[in-house]
Amino acid sequence: MFEHAVLYDFSPTGGTRRTGEAFCRAIAASVTVVGLCAPEMPAQPEDTDIAVLAAPVFGGRLPGIAARRLAALKGHGLPAVTLAVYGTRAFEDALLELNDIAAADGFQVIASGACIAQHSIVPELGPGRPDADDLAEIAAFAARVLDKAGRGDTTAPQVPGNRPYKQGMASLTAPITLEGCTRCGRCAAVCPTKAITVTAEGVRTREDLCAMCMACTAACPSHVRVLPPEVQQKTAQKLHPLCSLRRPNAFYL
Ligand SMILES: Cc1cc2nc3c(=O)[nH]c(=O)nc-3n(C[C@H](O)[C@H](O)[C@H](O)COP(=O)(O)O)c2cc1C
């Protein structure tokens, strides 16, 4: 077991965090969680002996804001495990991109996972995941990572993906606020790109800043912050054929 793990995660709607925390609890006696999906870049803790970098997949890549936050971390040669968390469709170049960023930061990546969580736009994909079976697989992966680290094996895992990476997702739209908004300001408080302003007149969203991460929709206590219905419908239609698929987690050591 490691003494103290640090989990750096970017988790707008919680699936990445549940995956990262499950892994960290299985490899270390204590865990500090550093959420990178906050309006300000948080400080890095000291005295940790393993780092876990976890991020969701958007359009087969890392969300741009997540990539920038992860790229600002300092690795100082610390062993690290990377986790790309995706919503059943595909992870394409995201895990490779995450590993490249971790290596450029100065982390020593020793293992990686591509894990499934419920799709944050179309919840019919992988509903409830990571579920009990996923958590058991993540714990078994953690045991293999501990074994590898215990043998002093620091070789980097080979993960799928291509360089140059596929084109990043262009954010064409942003969530809207329906009637019933109480102006509580939760949406603005959780937005990692500070795209949202709440005033007495209403909620304003800068589409040019919005990462479509869905943090605001997940945080809205009145459930009135939603994707524009036509975007929601189009995405659901496109992904519908994958609803019955249980995509397996994949681990690389
Ligand atoms: C804008 C956007 C793009 C996404 N693109 C993909 C994708 O390319 N492949 C996929 O399988 N899931 C995709 N997803 C689903 C997320 O990767 C998945 O729901 C992940 O768990 C979200 O992380 P979170 O639960 O920590 O917010 C996308 C979600 C959003 C909001």
Ligand as a Chemical Component Dictionary entry (heavy atoms), coordinates in Angstrom:
data_LIG
# 
_chem_comp.id                   LIG 
_chem_comp.type                 NON-POLYMER 
_chem_comp.pdbx_formal_charge   0 
_chem_comp.three_letter_code    LIG 
# 
loop_
_chem_comp_atom.comp_id 
_chem_comp_atom.atom_id 
_chem_comp_atom.alt_atom_id 
_chem_comp_atom.type_symbol 
_chem_comp_atom.charge 
_chem_comp_atom.model_Cartn_x 
_chem_comp_atom.model_Cartn_y 
_chem_comp_atom.model_Cartn_z 
_chem_comp_atom.pdbx_ordinal 
LIG C1  C1  C 0 -19.286 17.410 -24.247 1  
LIG C2  C2  C 0 -19.144 15.953 -23.934 2  
LIG C3  C3  C 0 -18.487 15.124 -24.825 3  
LIG C4  C4  C 0 -18.375 13.754 -24.561 4  
LIG N1  N1  N 0 -17.679 12.959 -25.434 5  
LIG C5  C5  C 0 -17.583 11.630 -25.187 6  
LIG C6  C6  C 0 -16.858 10.775 -26.075 7  
LIG O1  O1  O 0 -16.239 11.206 -27.039 8  
LIG N2  N2  N 0 -16.864 9.436  -25.833 9  
LIG C7  C7  C 0 -17.529 8.902  -24.765 10 
LIG O2  O2  O 0 -17.541 7.697  -24.644 11 
LIG N3  N3  N 0 -18.145 9.695  -23.849 12 
LIG C8  C8  C 0 -18.188 11.044 -24.033 13 
LIG N4  N4  N 0 -18.803 11.865 -23.118 14 
LIG C9  C9  C 0 -19.276 11.276 -21.846 15 
LIG C10 C10 C 0 -18.280 11.529 -20.715 16 
LIG O3  O3  O 0 -16.970 11.149 -21.090 17 
LIG C11 C11 C 0 -18.652 10.721 -19.463 18 
LIG O4  O4  O 0 -19.996 10.907 -19.129 19 
LIG C12 C12 C 0 -17.787 11.064 -18.266 20 
LIG O5  O5  O 0 -18.142 10.189 -17.236 21 
LIG C13 C13 C 0 -18.016 12.491 -17.776 22 
LIG O6  O6  O 0 -17.218 12.704 -16.617 23 
LIG P1  P1  P 0 -17.855 13.202 -15.233 24 
LIG O7  O7  O 0 -18.922 12.176 -14.838 25 
LIG O8  O8  O 0 -16.716 13.217 -14.284 26 
LIG O9  O9  O 0 -18.457 14.535 -15.501 27 
LIG C14 C14 C 0 -18.932 13.216 -23.355 28 
LIG C15 C15 C 0 -19.600 14.074 -22.465 29 
LIG C16 C16 C 0 -19.699 15.426 -22.738 30 
LIG C17 C17 C 0 -20.397 16.333 -21.755 31 
# 
loop_
_chem_comp_bond.comp_id 
_chem_comp_bond.atom_id_1 
_chem_comp_bond.atom_id_2 
_chem_comp_bond.value_order 
_chem_comp_bond.pdbx_ordinal 
LIG C1  C2  SING 1  
LIG C2  C3  SING 2  
LIG C2  C16 DOUB 3  
LIG C3  C4  DOUB 4  
LIG C4  N1  SING 5  
LIG C4  C14 SING 6  
LIG N1  C5  DOUB 7  
LIG C5  C6  SING 8  
LIG C5  C8  SING 9  
LIG C6  O1  DOUB 10 
LIG C6  N2  SING 11 
LIG N2  C7  SING 12 
LIG C7  O2  DOUB 13 
LIG C7  N3  SING 14 
LIG N3  C8  DOUB 15 
LIG C8  N4  SING 16 
LIG N4  C9  SING 17 
LIG N4  C14 SING 18 
LIG C9  C10 SING 19 
LIG C10 O3  SING 20 
LIG C10 C11 SING 21 
LIG C11 O4  SING 22 
LIG C11 C12 SING 23 
LIG C12 O5  SING 24 
LIG C12 C13 SING 25 
LIG C13 O6  SING 26 
LIG O6  P1  SING 27 
LIG P1  O7  DOUB 28 
LIG P1  O8  SING 29 
LIG P1  O9  SING 30 
LIG C14 C15 DOUB 31 
LIG C15 C16 SING 32 
LIG C16 C17 SING 33 
# 
